[in-house]
């Protein structure tokens, strides 16, 4: 084993640690499932220096300046919420899921969109437990596709892929470009559900500047371009943990963009809803990378990335 692989294997996000976590989340006693996440979160918080610093900067932008001790506590709470969400997500994706107390606001928006048989793009963020949200979507009777990048740590990729697909979900990996257009279009044309995330990262091309929590950041237009080209409706859904195995999912709007201008307007509306829920539950915003890296423009004209037969091209 070379040194880089060895370092990846012993990192806190390695496959070995994830498998160990799954054992506890699926087969551990109830006292362990309830009591261990805050402790494990504290250990990771101490070890993951760069992630800890990024969370503090993000939380400072959302909450405003606070004292050093309070900032550290706010950042730790994000790690604790992540540990809790990971525990419940792994439990639900395992062979022995416990019952959940679920509440869905404005569910009729999603149900009506699916009844039109044009597919559905479900847009969300790194908020709450999106794994549990994906399980909820299966109750709608349509196949669910998750658009995501491979895990940055190569030692965990096979395990995560197996976990995500064991209940019939399909995964569309988007590593080479922001979105791999053809598989997404094919899924939508089969009247399936495609889940994407709106978090502000990825290439500048195809993004649009939006004010988010008081500072400008570039969000991707890709999901809206995909929905527009496929003529599929798009619904923005954000999940909130309200207690142990208790979750609330808020469908904050439905969008049917038909032009690039309508895509930009829909993006602005979704980002405003996203900001509202981040400010309401900042500890559940599970963002471990710097969001506001640079307020400056790139100097290049923004364009959409729209799916074509061979992938994505400019428009």
N, C-alpha and C positions, 0 to 999 in steps of 0.2 A: 504494500500500500504506500503510495507516494505521500509526501508531507502535506500537500494541499488537501488530498482526500482524507487524511487523518485528522486535519484541523476541522474539516467539514463534519466528520463523524462525531467529534466530541463537542461541537457547538450546541448551544441550548435549543436550537431549532432542528437538530439532526433527526434522522430516521430512528435511531435508537431511542432517543428521548420521546419521540412521538409514539412509538410502539409501547414504551413503558407507560406513557400517559393514557393510552387507550385501555390498557389493562385495568388501571385504576378507575377510569371513567365508565367502563362497561361492567367490570366484575367486582369492583371495590364495594365495601359496605357503605351504607348511606352516610355515616358519620365522616367517612373519608371524602366522599363526593362533596359534602357541604363544607368541611373544615380545611381540606388541603389546598384549594385554589388560592386563597389569600397568602398562604405561606409560600407556595411555589412561586407566586407572582413576586413576592418580596425577594426571593433568591434571584430570579431572572432580572428584576429591576436593578439589583446590585451588580450583576455580571454584564448586562447589556448597556455599556456606557454610551455608545453613540445613539442607540434607540432611545435611551432615557433622556438624553439631551434634546433630541428632536421632539419628543412628546412634550417636554417642558416648553419649548419654543411655540409649538402649536397651541398648547393650552393657554399660554400667556396671551396669544393673539385673540383667543376666544373669550377668556375670562377677564383680561386686563391685567396690569401689573399687580402682583401680590408679594407678600414677604417670602424670603427664601424657603422657610420651613413649609409654608402653605403651598408654594409652587411644587416642592418635592412631594408633598402629600397628594396634590392634585394629579401629578404625573403617576405616582404609584397607583392611584385608583384606576387609571386607564389600564395598567398592567393587570390589576385585580379583576377588572371587568372582562378583560381578554381571557384570563384564566377561567373565569366562571363560564363565559360563552363557549370556550373550547371544551370544557368538561361536559356541558349539556349537549353541544353539537356532536361530540364523539359518542356520547351515550345514545343519541337518537340515530346516528348512522351505524351503530353497532347492532348485534343480533338480539339485544334485550332492551329495547327502548322503553322508558317509563312514560306514562301518560303526561300530556302537556295541557296546561290551561292557556288557550289561545283566543285572542280577540282580534278581529280584522275590521278596521274602519273603512267604509266606502267600498266593500267587497264587490258591490254591484258594478262598479266601473270595470273591474277585471272580467267579471262574468259576462257582461254585455259585449266587451271587446272580443272575447273568445267565441261568443255565439256568432259573430260575423264571419268566422272561418277564414281569416286572413293572417293567422298567426298572431303572436303578441311578443313585443320586446318589453321585458320587465327591467327597469333601471333602478339600481340601489347603490349604496355606498358601504364603506367599511364601518358599519354601525350595527351594534347588537350581534346576533348570531345569524348570518346569512345562510349558514348550512341548515338551520332549522326552518328558515323561510323557504328554502328550496324544497324541503320535505312537505311543507304546507301546500305548495303549488301542485303537488301530485294529486291532491284531492279534487282538482279541477278536471281530471280525466284526459289531460293531454301530455305527451312526452315533454320533458324539461331538459334543456341544454344549458350548460354553464360555460360562459366564455371567460377564460382566465389564462394567466401566464403560468408557466411551470414554476414550481417552488424554487427560490434562489439557491437553496441548499440541495445539491443533487442527490444526497443520501436519503432524502425523504420523498422524492418524487413518485417512486413506485408505490409506496405505502399510501400516499395521499390520493393517487389516481384510483387505487383499488377501493379505498374508502368511499370516494365520491361516486363510483360507478356500481357499487355492489347492490344498490336498490334500483337499478335501471336508468339512472341519470346518464346523460351523454356530456362529455367534456370537449369543448372546442378550444384548443390552445392558441394563444395569440402572441407568441414571443417574437416572431420575425417582423410583424407590423402591429399597429394598435389593434386591428381586427382582421381576422382572416375572413374575407368577404364571402367567398363562395359557399362554405359550409353553413354560414349563418343564413344566407339567402335561401339555400335549399331547405333548411329547417323551417323557416317562416312560410315557405311555399307548401310545406306539408302541414301547415296550420298548427305548428308546434310553438312552445314557449321558449324564448331565448333570454337568458338572464345576463345582464352586463352591469359593470360598476362604473360610476361616474367620477370617481376620485381623480383629483388633478395631477396626473402624471402622464408620461408618454411624450412623444415628439411634439415640437411646436407646430409642425405642419398639421393642419386639420383641427387646430384648437382655436378657441376664441376667448378673449379676456373678459372676465366677469368679476365684479366686486363681491368678495366672499369674506364675511366677518371683518369688514372694514378695510381690507386690502385687496388689490387686484391680483387675480391668479388665472391661469389659462386652463379651462376645462375643455375636454375633447368633444367635438361635434359628431364623432363617429357613430354613436348609437342612434342619433337623430337622422343622420344620413342613411344609415341602414334601413331604418323604419320608412323613410321617405322613398327610397328606391324600391323596397319590397311592397310598398303601399300597405304596410302593417301598422296597427295602432301601437302606441307606446304608453306604458303606465309606470309612474314613479312610485316605488314602495320602500318605506323605511321601517325597520323593526326596532323595538325597544324592549329590553328586559324589565319587567315590573316585579320580579320576585323569583324564587327558586322554581324553575320549570314553568314560569309564567311569562308570556310574551304578548306584545301588542304589535300588530302590523298596520301601518297607516298608508293607505293608498292616497297619495296627496294630489294626484291629477292624472288625466288621460290626455294624450296629445296625438294629433294626426297631421304632422307636417307634410306639406306638398311642395314647398319651395325652400331654397336655402335661407331666406329671410325668416320663414316660419320656424325653421330648425333653430336659428339663433334665438328667436323669441321663446321657444319652448325650453331651450337650455337655460335661459335667464330665469324662467319661472321655476324650473326644477331646482336650480342652485339656490334660489331664495327659500324654497321649502326645506332644502337640505340645511341651509344656515340656521333656520328656525329650530330644527330638531337638534342640531349640534349645540346651539346655545341653551336649549332646554335641558339636554342631557349630555354635557360635555365629557363626563367620565366614560360614556359609552361610545365616544368617537374613537374607534380603534385604529388610529392613524399613527404609525411608527416611523414615518418618513417626513422630512421637512416639506410642508406644503408651500410656504411662501419663500421660495428660493430666490426669486428675482422678480421685482415689480416692473422691470423694463421690457419694452417691446423688443422683439428679435430683429426688427428692421425688415422682415419679410412679410409679404402679403399673406394673410391667412386664407386657407382654402379647405374645402371639405375633402375627406377621403371617402369615396363611395365604392361599393363593391362592384366588380366586374367579373367576367368569366374567369379571368386569370388572377384574380385577387382584388387589389385596390388600386385606384388611380386618382389623379388630381381632377378636380372639377372647378 
